[in-house]
Amino acid sequence: MGANPKRINVTLDEAHALKLARLAERTHVQEGTLARSLLATALDDADPDASRITEILDAIPGAWERTQEGLAQARRGKGIPRRVGLSGAGNRQPASKAGRG
């Protein structure tokens, strides 16, 4: 693993969760370990071409609708304020936690 691993949470639909559980059982590894390996492999194999990324994002069920709802919530003042660090979006923290070490 890299020097600064990042933790993320992933929600799977029932069918994919079941498939992951079955694969983990067959391979005798923890589901989280298998999921991390599968995601890392998919990311390594992902085509960085912008047109391909758009195609991938467009294939996510409900993504457009969730994005639009998030924008509407932000316009209504329901968003969570973020503070962007010097190195960009990867260092975003809720404003309530900014400056805590």
N, C-alpha and C positions, 0 to 999 in steps of 0.2 A: 504494500500500500504506500501511497505517496507520503511526503513529509507532513502535509497538513490535510488529512482526510476530512471530508465534509459529510455530515449526516443529513440524510433526506428521509422523508416518509413517503411511501408509495401505497396507494389504495388500489387493490385489484378487484375486478368484478368477480362474481362467484365462480364462473367457469375458469378464469385464469388462476384464481386462488386454489381451486381444486387441482388443476393441472400442476401448479407449483408444488403443492403438498405431495402429490403422487410421485413427481420427479425426485423430490427430496427424499422420500421414503425409499424409492428404488436405488438411489445413489448413496444412501446412508449419510446424508449431510443435513445440517439445519436448513430450514427454508430460507432464512435470511442470508446465509452464506451462499446458497444457490442463486437466490435473487440478485445478490450483489455481483456474482460472477456473470450471470446472464446479462445484466444491465451493462456491466463493463465491456463485455464482448460486443453487445449491440452498439454501444457508443464508439468503440474502436472501429467497427465496420461501417458506421454511419458516413454517408457521403456529405461533405461540407458544402456542396454546391447549393447556393441559395434557392434555386428553383426546386431542388429536391427537398430541402428543409420545409418549404412552403407546402409541398405535397404531403409530407409526413404530418405537419401540423393540421392541415385540412382534413386528414383522415381520423383525427381524434373526435370521437362522438361527443357532441355538445360543446366543444371547445369555443366555437364562435359565440354561442349563446351565453356561456359563462363569462367570456371576455366582455361582452356587451353589458351584462348585468353588473360586473365589477366596475366598469366605467360609469354606469348609471349610479351605483352606490357611491362612488367617489364624488360625483357631481352633487349628490345630496349630502355630502359631508360625512358619509358613513365609512369612509376608508380609514386605514391605519396609516398615520403619518410615518414616513420613512426618512432616515438620514443617510445620505450617500457618502461613503468614505472617499478618501483621496484616490483609491484604486478602482473606483467605479461600482457598478451595481452588485457585484459579488459580495460586497461588504455591507449590505443593507441591514440595518437593525431597527426595530421599533424605537421611536423617539423616546419612549419611557425607559429603554435600556441603554441608550446612547451614552457613552462616556463611562459606563461601568466596566470594570476590568475583570 
